[in-house]
Amino acid sequence: MKTYAVRAKTNKAEALISQLVDLGVIEAEELKKPHTHLADVMLAIRSQVKDKLTVQEVLEEVDAVRAKRYAASKKA
């Protein structure tokens, strides 16, 4: 299964999408606010997190992942 972001430019296109949904061929949901930039997506994701990481915690996690990848590449 693949996921697509689709913009219906005309009423006819919207009707076609609606028909496909009615046939059960696709599932579609209207976005409350379309994301135009990655920053919008990141803000939406971060707004759902209750315990947000500090910048220091993020840097520590990045360093740990980099160290693990570096160690794995040295073994290969």
TADA-V655403 format. One record per backbone hydrogen bond with DSSP energy under -0.5 kcal/mol. NH is the residue of the N-H (numbers start at 1). CO is the residue of the C=O. E is the energy in kcal/mol with one decimal. If there is no record, write none. Layout:
BEGIN
nh=NH co=CO e=E
nh=NH co=CO e=E
END
This chain:
BEGIN
nh=6 co=4 e=-0.6
nh=8 co=6 e=-0.6
nh=9 co=7 e=-0.8
nh=14 co=10 e=-1.9
nh=15 co=11 e=-2.2
nh=16 co=12 e=-2.2
nh=17 co=13 e=-2.1
nh=18 co=14 e=-2.2
nh=19 co=15 e=-2.3
nh=20 co=16 e=-2.2
nh=21 co=17 e=-2.1
nh=22 co=18 e=-2.4
nh=23 co=19 e=-2.0
nh=24 co=20 e=-0.6
nh=24 co=21 e=-1.2
nh=25 co=20 e=-1.9
nh=26 co=20 e=-1.0
nh=36 co=34 e=-0.5
nh=40 co=37 e=-0.7
nh=41 co=37 e=-1.5
nh=42 co=38 e=-2.7
nh=43 co=39 e=-2.3
nh=44 co=40 e=-2.1
nh=45 co=41 e=-2.4
nh=46 co=42 e=-2.9
nh=47 co=43 e=-1.9
nh=48 co=44 e=-0.6
nh=48 co=45 e=-1.2
nh=49 co=46 e=-0.9
nh=52 co=50 e=-1.0
nh=58 co=54 e=-2.1
nh=59 co=55 e=-2.5
nh=60 co=56 e=-2.2
nh=61 co=57 e=-2.1
nh=62 co=58 e=-2.6
nh=63 co=59 e=-2.6
nh=64 co=60 e=-2.2
nh=65 co=61 e=-2.3
nh=66 co=62 e=-2.6
nh=67 co=63 e=-2.4
nh=68 co=64 e=-2.1
nh=69 co=65 e=-2.6
nh=70 co=66 e=-2.7
nh=71 co=67 e=-2.4
nh=72 co=68 e=-2.1
nh=73 co=69 e=-2.2
nh=74 co=70 e=-1.6
nh=75 co=71 e=-1.2
nh=76 co=72 e=-1.1
END
